[in-house]
Amino acid sequence: MEIWINPACSKCRSALTLLDAEGADYTVRRYLEDVPSEDEIAAVLDRLGLEPWDITRTQEAEAKELGLKDWARDASSRDRWITALATHPRLIQRPIITAEDGTALVARTDEAVRDALSR
């Protein structure tokens, strides 16, 4: 199991606390420092069953500067969104846990973290 975190994020810290309390075996990826490639983002999106705009933090200053709210949300725009996430990793929703069963989830709640642990 791997968890993508921003250490400054309270949801990420909560997820790590719960993983530790449950004795989970996991790897931490500080995705602002170890930025995922476009291919890695696409693979995680496939595991999540989501589109890039579904995991984009559209309220971030960078999102507003890029005008993301006005970007099309369709198949032909998918690569543009993935490139934006790889170029501006702060826009990636967090934390993201890749589970042992090949799935992934955005673990913003204790329930989601427990769900990842059960997979």
C-alpha positions as MATLAB code, in Angstrom:
seq = 'MEIWINPACSKCRSALTLLDAEGADYTVRRYLEDVPSEDEIAAVLDRLGLEPWDITRTQEAEAKELGLKDWARDASSRDRWITALATHPRLIQRPIITAEDGTALVARTDEAVRDALSR';
ca = [
       0.000    0.000    0.000;
       1.227    3.465   -0.853;
      -0.199    6.774    0.350;
       0.361   10.048   -1.481;
       0.518   12.850    1.053;
       1.262   16.482    1.655;
       2.663   16.602    5.221;
       1.036   20.013    5.757;
      -2.433   18.521    5.145;
      -4.465   17.610    8.233;
      -6.391   14.896    6.326;
      -3.072   13.295    5.349;
      -1.794   13.386    8.921;
      -5.058   11.849   10.153;
      -4.800    9.072    7.564;
      -1.213    8.305    8.610;
      -2.228    8.243   12.282;
      -4.971    5.734   11.531;
      -2.708    3.577    9.352;
      -0.141    3.505   12.163;
      -2.794    2.697   14.780;
      -3.917   -0.252   12.647;
      -0.337   -1.472   12.164;
      -0.598   -1.103    8.387;
       2.376   -1.768    6.134;
       2.601    1.211    3.800;
       4.950    3.491    1.917;
       4.649    7.280    2.060;
       5.027    9.302   -1.106;
       5.368   13.033   -0.558;
       3.985   13.826   -3.959;
       4.954   17.518   -3.875;
       8.613   16.444   -3.653;
       8.387   13.141   -5.542;
       6.048   14.367   -8.263;
       4.139   11.623  -10.064;
       4.568   11.437  -13.822;
       1.665   11.757  -16.210;
       1.724    7.967  -16.640;
       1.600    7.428  -12.878;
      -1.315    9.836  -12.528;
      -3.164    8.102  -15.361;
      -2.560    4.715  -13.708;
      -3.836    5.947  -10.342;
      -6.891    7.457  -12.039;
      -7.592    4.062  -13.621;
      -7.259    2.422  -10.197;
      -9.544    5.065   -8.679;
     -12.082    4.749  -11.473;
     -12.098    8.550  -11.701;
     -11.240   11.287  -14.156;
      -8.500   13.850  -13.516;
     -10.990   16.648  -12.826;
     -12.485   14.468  -10.086;
      -9.232   14.624   -8.085;
      -8.307   18.224   -8.879;
      -8.303   20.809   -6.117;
     -10.023   23.538   -8.105;
      -9.951   26.066   -5.255;
      -6.152   26.248   -5.184;
      -4.590   29.486   -6.426;
      -2.817   27.581   -9.214;
      -6.136   26.188  -10.427;
      -7.592   29.663  -10.579;
      -4.524   30.968  -12.423;
      -4.895   28.175  -14.984;
      -8.631   28.790  -15.308;
      -9.407   25.109  -14.633;
     -13.064   25.775  -13.853;
     -13.510   26.678  -17.516;
     -11.683   23.647  -18.930;
     -13.766   21.031  -20.712;
     -14.361   17.831  -18.778;
     -14.467   15.252  -21.535;
     -12.348   12.476  -23.008;
     -10.571   14.802  -25.422;
      -9.474   17.030  -22.506;
      -8.304   14.225  -20.206;
      -4.625   14.442  -21.185;
      -4.610   18.221  -20.675;
      -5.896   17.739  -17.114;
      -3.342   15.001  -16.385;
      -0.540   17.240  -17.652;
      -1.770   20.029  -15.368;
      -1.729   17.682  -12.366;
       1.793   16.478  -13.169;
       3.004   20.040  -13.700;
       1.190   21.433  -10.643;
       1.049   18.540   -8.129;
      -0.431   20.796   -5.442;
      -3.668   20.442   -7.436;
      -3.904   16.694   -6.703;
      -6.515   15.827   -4.091;
      -5.024   14.116   -1.069;
      -4.404   11.702    0.456;
      -4.594    8.977   -2.160;
      -4.069    5.381   -1.074;
      -3.239    2.639   -3.550;
      -4.611   -0.555   -2.029;
      -3.155   -4.040   -2.166;
      -5.986   -5.308   -4.394;
      -5.003   -2.971   -7.252;
      -7.598   -0.318   -6.498;
      -7.069    3.133   -5.046;
      -9.119    5.689   -3.191;
      -9.058    9.258   -2.030;
      -8.814    8.764    1.723;
     -10.159   11.996    3.173;
     -12.160   10.241    5.876;
     -11.411    7.570    8.482;
     -13.975    5.361    6.739;
     -12.072    5.605    3.454;
      -8.780    4.722    5.167;
     -10.426    1.711    6.806;
     -11.847    0.745    3.421;
      -8.311    0.784    1.966;
      -7.095   -1.371    4.846;
      -9.778   -3.950    4.168;
      -8.836   -4.366    0.509;
];
